[in-house]
Amino acid sequence: MALVRRGRLPGLHHVAAGRGRPKAARRAGLERAGLPPVTFHALWHTVATLLLSEGEHPKVVQELLGHAQVSITLDRYSHMTPRLMSNAAAVMDRLLDEEA
C-alpha cells in the first residue's frame, strides 16, 4: 500500500480486517515479520497509541483511523493525554525561559 495517495495518507479503515485478506494470510504475514499473532483490532489501537505517544497531531491520527470527529479519537485514547500535557508544559517552560 502506498503511503501517500493523492497527497494524503490512506485511512486505516480501508485496510479493515477481513477485507481482501483472509485471516490465515494475515497470520502468516505477522509470523514472517516476527510479530506475535494479534488481531487487526489490536494493531489498530497500537498504531493510534504509538502515534499519539510520539506527539503526532490527534487530527492526523483521527483521519488515519477513519473517525468522524477528532473527539472520538481523543475520547478513546485519553490515556495518552498526560504525556501530551507534559510535552505542552515542557514547550511552555522552554518558551518562557527564552523570553526571560
C-alpha positions as CSV (number, residue, x, y, z in Angstrom):
1,M,0.0,0.0,0.0
2,A,1.4,3.4,-0.9
3,L,2.0,5.7,2.0
4,V,0.8,8.7,0.1
5,R,-2.3,8.7,-2.1
6,R,-3.4,11.9,-3.7
7,G,-1.3,13.9,-1.3
8,R,-2.6,12.4,1.9
9,L,-2.2,9.2,3.9
10,P,-4.7,6.4,3.3
11,G,-7.0,5.7,6.2
12,L,-6.5,2.5,8.1
13,H,-10.2,2.0,7.9
14,H,-9.7,1.0,4.3
15,V,-7.5,-1.9,5.4
16,A,-10.1,-3.3,7.8
17,A,-9.8,-6.9,8.9
18,G,-11.3,-9.4,6.5
19,R,-11.4,-7.1,3.5
20,G,-9.4,-8.8,0.8
21,R,-7.1,-10.7,3.1
22,P,-8.0,-13.9,4.8
23,K,-7.1,-14.3,8.5
24,A,-4.6,-17.1,7.6
25,A,-2.7,-14.7,5.2
26,R,-2.6,-12.0,7.9
27,R,-1.4,-14.5,10.4
28,A,1.3,-15.7,8.0
29,G,2.4,-12.1,7.3
30,L,2.7,-11.4,11.1
31,E,4.7,-14.6,11.5
32,R,7.1,-13.7,8.7
33,A,7.6,-10.3,10.3
34,G,8.4,-11.9,13.6
35,L,5.3,-10.4,15.3
36,P,3.0,-12.2,17.7
37,P,-0.4,-13.3,16.4
38,V,-2.6,-10.4,17.3
39,T,-5.9,-9.2,15.9
40,F,-6.2,-6.4,13.4
41,H,-8.2,-4.5,16.1
42,A,-5.2,-4.7,18.5
43,L,-2.9,-3.5,15.8
44,W,-5.2,-0.6,15.0
45,H,-5.1,0.5,18.7
46,T,-1.3,0.1,18.8
47,V,-0.9,2.4,15.8
48,A,-3.0,5.1,17.4
49,T,-1.3,4.8,20.7
50,L,2.2,4.9,19.2
51,L,1.5,7.8,17.0
52,L,-0.1,9.9,19.8
53,S,2.7,8.9,22.3
54,E,5.3,10.2,19.7
55,G,3.5,13.5,19.5
56,E,1.6,13.1,16.2
57,H,-1.3,15.5,16.0
58,P,-4.6,14.0,17.0
59,K,-6.2,15.2,13.8
60,V,-3.8,13.2,11.8
61,V,-4.5,10.1,13.9
62,Q,-8.3,10.7,13.6
63,E,-8.0,10.7,9.8
64,L,-5.9,7.6,9.7
65,L,-8.3,5.7,11.8
66,G,-11.3,7.0,10.0
67,H,-13.0,8.5,13.0
68,A,-15.7,11.0,12.1
69,Q,-14.6,13.5,14.6
70,V,-11.3,14.2,16.5
71,S,-13.2,14.0,19.7
72,I,-13.8,10.3,19.1
73,T,-10.1,9.7,18.8
74,L,-9.3,11.8,21.9
75,D,-12.0,10.2,24.0
76,R,-10.8,6.7,23.0
77,Y,-7.1,7.4,23.6
78,S,-7.4,9.7,26.6
79,H,-4.8,7.6,28.4
80,M,-2.3,9.4,26.1
81,T,-3.3,12.8,27.3
82,P,-1.0,13.1,30.3
83,R,2.1,12.7,28.1
84,L,0.7,15.2,25.6
85,M,0.1,17.6,28.5
86,S,3.6,17.1,29.9
87,N,5.0,17.8,26.4
88,A,3.0,21.0,26.2
89,A,4.2,22.1,29.7
90,A,7.8,21.5,28.6
91,V,7.3,23.6,25.5
92,M,5.8,26.4,27.5
93,D,8.7,26.3,30.0
94,R,11.2,26.5,27.2
95,L,9.4,29.4,25.5
96,L,9.1,31.3,28.8
97,D,12.7,30.8,29.6
98,E,13.7,32.2,26.2
99,E,11.6,35.3,27.0
100,A,13.4,36.0,30.3
